[in-house]
Amino acid sequence: MLLFFFHPSITGATFDSAVKMHGRVKVKSTAEQQVAKQKEREKKLNLYTSATQAALRKRDAGELDNEALEVTAQILTLNPDFASLWNLRREVFLHSGKSSVMKWLWCFESPETHDRNGNYTLNEENFLKRCVRISGMRRDRLQKLYEAPCEPIVVARAPPKPEWASAIRGVNCGVLAALAYSEAPECQYHLEISWEWSEEGVTLNKTGVSGYSTVENWQHLTDLYDRNQIRLGVTQRKEKYMKHCRFDTVWTAQFIAYAILMRKLELVQNAFLTLTQSDQSAWFYNRWLLGRADHPLSIRSILVSVEEPSVCVSFSQPVKVQDDLILFLDGRPLMVSWKTPEGKEKPSLLWVCNLPKERTKGLSAQCKFHVVFNDGEAEKECVLYPGQKQTWFCNSATEEHIFRFDLSEGKSNILQHELKSCKELQELEPENKWCLLTIILLMRALDPLFYEKECLSYFDILKAVDPMRSGYYDDLCSKFQMENAILKMEYAEARVIDLAKKGLTRLCHLDHLMLVTHMDLSGNLLKSLPADVSMMRCIEVLECDNNEISHLPGVWNLPKLEELSLQYNKIRNVSDLQPLSRCPSLSVLHLQGNPLCESADARAELEALLPHVDSIQL
């Protein structure tokens, strides 16, 4: 049933001429009113068309004057998406010699320049504000708006301190309009601002932007960030700001790294409680805050084996080695050729070279091996004592905090408080996947071994809440469990690692296992042994029973591998074991429970493929 309402402002209207819809009174127009409105629309359209044609005629005729600015302003106020008219305004500024208007607000000119061009700058600033507000809340229109002026109108250098300059120090031209938009109180939008960093124009050098300290510039960007409700676009730009800052004192760097970080961690806690579950920006930002920065390039370990003879060098980052990695023996360079374990020409964490046999024969005295990369950017050395067949020097993952934070008491208290808050939120929103994942990350940041069991229980809850991403969570859990196992191995000062029955779906950090001699991977969910297994240069016994392994791309060129167990996997063809032919020390191979064993010719084919293996169990 339809209900009709009368409104006091309606006079002479029939009963059915007013209807209330969505809380508003809708009045049906009469035929005369519709005709009048149509004429009014046509009149406005004619004015808009004539103004547009006039502006384009001026551009074609080269009449770049103030009238062109006025005409384009009238049109762009109605339709800010007109890119050609933004270009015309740029040409007017360039042609009229007002190039200082094309600079930045805080790059101050002399008073004379301010007197000449100040009005133009302020007018352009106010004009851009109006255009942004008129453009509405649509992301695509805002994107076009601030990208359009970014090229044609590099706004405003003249006024010493404009009204809103403090909110936009440290950003480039196109951001002017975007920030005007962001200052509207009703605006809560994902700003994705285009930043440009160069030696010319706006730079963040030495103490910051034009007389402001690094901390002040950071604070201005923080204020902008706070007004925009922790939006991811601004977050990414803050990260870029950090990379381009040049800290003038150690205290300043520590201030940015500690005080600001702690403030942001506190800020995201508030956002967790106010934003909806569908808004992921605060959670992404929190994960960025909790993430570890890339470790600087260094040589983590060096392994020298006289038996092969060979030298293995492990880096903290993948590098491509040519002639910039030099090996010295007792201070004398050796002519060697470096290669990756898998033999591919690509950046790698591990590089291997064969030692010249004439230089390693009869090494009875103490000798020192020294490797230098890229003219001293990274180097490492180790000493081979008389009677030794192998020597190494390896950085500690525990001492370098590779898998966890080096937390002070203050940082630890902040993270503990955030963990408590997230657990309280999880009780209120038990199906909030971002909250569950953040709890896991906080536990990893605080103490990965102390919270190991609790992290696993949260992973189970997370996979139940978000089953569509269970594969990702399995891989992430596998990564964390391998990190824990490496830490335990180092604390025990052992060369044996136990990863059995961990539910592993992938293998990670194998470059940290270069010295491991025995690894147990039984009872997991592995489908293959990846190429990175070839980084385990000292592995002697490898157990991979009760997995889902069907091929072995990484188990090759392992010089020390003596025993390999692959029982109850999914190996179907003898050809799948081809990589084992490159393991010269392999003597025992266990293959019971594989589909391969059902073939009558399997043993004969295996003996032909692997003649150096003494015992093949089927």
Secondary structure, 3 states (H helix, E strand, C coil): CCCCCCCCCCCCCCHHHEEEECCEEEECCCHHHHHHHHHHHHHHHHHHHHHHHHHHHHHHHCCCCHHHHHHHHHHHHHCCCCHHHHHHHHHHHHHCCCHHHHCCCCCCCCHHHHHHHHHHHHHHHHHHHHHHHHCCCCHHHHHHHHHHHHCCCCCCCCCCCCCCHHHCCCCCCCHHHHHHHHCCCCCCCCCCCCCCCCCCCCCCECCECCCCCHHHHHHHHHHHHHHCCCCHHHHHHHHHHHHHCCCCCHHHHHHHHHHHHHHHHHHHHHHHHHCCCCCCHHHHHHHHHHCCCCCCCCEEEEEEECCCCEEEEEEEEEECCCCCEEEEECCEEECCCEECCCCCCCCEEEEEEECCHHHHCCCCCCEEEEEEECCCCEEEEEEECCCCCEEEEECCCCCCCCCCCCCCHHHHHHHHHHHHHHHHHHHHCCCCHHHHHHHHHHHHHHCCCCCHHHHHHHHHHHHHHCHHHHHHHHHHHHHHHHHHHHHHHHHCCCCEEECCCCCCCCCCCHHHHCCCCEEECCCCCCCECCHHHHHCCCCCEEECCCCCCCECCCCCCCCCCCEEECCCCCCCCHHHHHHHHHCCCCCEEECCCCHHHHCCCHHHHHHHHCCCCCEEEC
